[in-house]
């Protein structure tokens, strides 16, 4: 990877961190409602995996901690922020909110709040790729907690039997909301669990984006070559609570401190400084330009965008312009005895 | 025009839609090599292959989810659930995903799936194979729910459901697969909305859907012999409900019986009576009467099962009550 790509990647991760932290502020100002699940601390996983995928061509789907996956997949930051604000210009026209970012124009097929639900949806996207005969793949990002759902086992089984081109990315941040993995899960190494379905898998450090990219390259190559699914586990940590109402009372300060030292931005920024790709001053300038972009472009767009119209409440429930041949109503002549 | 069985009508619709569009697939338990529990997909595995007629493991929630995911990427899956009782396992992907994805994506994604599943009591299949559940699906925004009463609608509504861009639930019936009826030889589509006056009458409206339409028709015959002209209305679609056709019939007859095979609570009958009250309360000459199942899990014993499920005589008795003849 050349220096300009390395700088771009660092800037992207800084952007994602500042995007999340700025949405935290907007939430405290009550400009964002509902639940807000922040990705701070896990940036290297989505950024690194999707850097190696073909965004806009491959399908990407995830759970409710979805802002950064959507952004890296190619959803415009303005629209993602506007969605958090519930605006008509948002990614989901203000109907979805933080947990349901969608941008099918770049094949980002949504964030879902039912834990484990994206497993089968991802396998279905992969089934369509296989059926169409393209070399597209589906990439499903979920946390360790999702692996205790029935959909995990059902979907791993079918994905393996049908050799579907789907990459399952497990972001193991050690906690299912407030329950630590040892307390809820018999096999704590998640990559081992798919052995039951004969799916190849591996476990890697999720804080170092170089490691993530190297591992993702191999996994994606496996899936794209038509050899069936792959399950890749990244060990990571969310720096904030599960959602905004979470005080992290279940985690020790010492554990948090150790993981804060393994901040993915610090690790990558430090490496680029050491390699003389960037200086401390360059990084400070980068931070400044990110903050300006978020404030002057992204947040401003969200703030100034219009709310959805109440008259449009019933829009999007069903196809708004259905073909009357399939829908009806029944013409008088069609009535039969 | 040929007379064919309900299962043959479904099979023909599959065959035509699979031939018409390569993006149409069928998936479900035992639908391929085994030909389908009710023969509705028989021979299609041989014709279209394992990639398009997909035998699934017994994993209702996730194979429904796989169909939904595939539909988001342009496929047109027809998902068979062997019995509506098992559809309860698929409620998460069906109701939390398929029914909501268009809305929560602001219209940017859609899930054009078809789910076919038989409801209803058959012959002593007991509580876990006799559910009806139409009332549960009809209350879910984002779905279409249709209930074909015979081969023509079973054929033509399945074809429309495959073409339509919304998720469609087709509720069939365990006891109707061998029922015969005429279906045109030429390709025909039946709309997914609109109730149908199956038999015109002037004295009382008997409203049914799916199997209960046949109870209404049998009751109407008996009423005719007694000099009563009954109108029989097939709802055809439970979501959305055709309010206009219901209103016009009630304004004509002023008396209503609603027959459902399901339990009464928060049911099809309660919904239809609400519609009537909202649309044309002052057209009523008598209070509407519901004919429905007993409020118990369906029993195994033949006599108990018979007592739990309404029949044509129950509809007749309800009609006579509405008419003030008892």
Interface residues (C-beta under 8 A of the other chain):
Chain A: X59 X61 X90 X91 X92 X93 X94 X95 X96 X100 X102 X103 X104 X105 X109 X110 X112 X114 X117 X119 X120 X121 X122 X123 X124 X125 X126 X127 X128 X129 X131 X132 X138 X150 X151 X154 X155 X157 X158 X161 X162 X315 X316 X317 X318 X319 X320 X322 X323 X324 X325 X326 X327 X328 X329 X330 X334 X335 X336 X337
Chain B: X23 X25 X51 X54 X56 X57 X59 X61 X62 X63 X64 X65 X66 X67 X68 X69 X70 X71 X72 X73 X74 X75 X92 X93 X96 X97 X101 X102 X103 X104 X105 X106 X107 X108 X109 X110 X141 X142 X144 X152 X160 X161 X163 X164 X165 X166 X189 X190 X191 X192 X193 X194 X195 X196 X197 X198 X199 X236 X237 X242 X244 X245
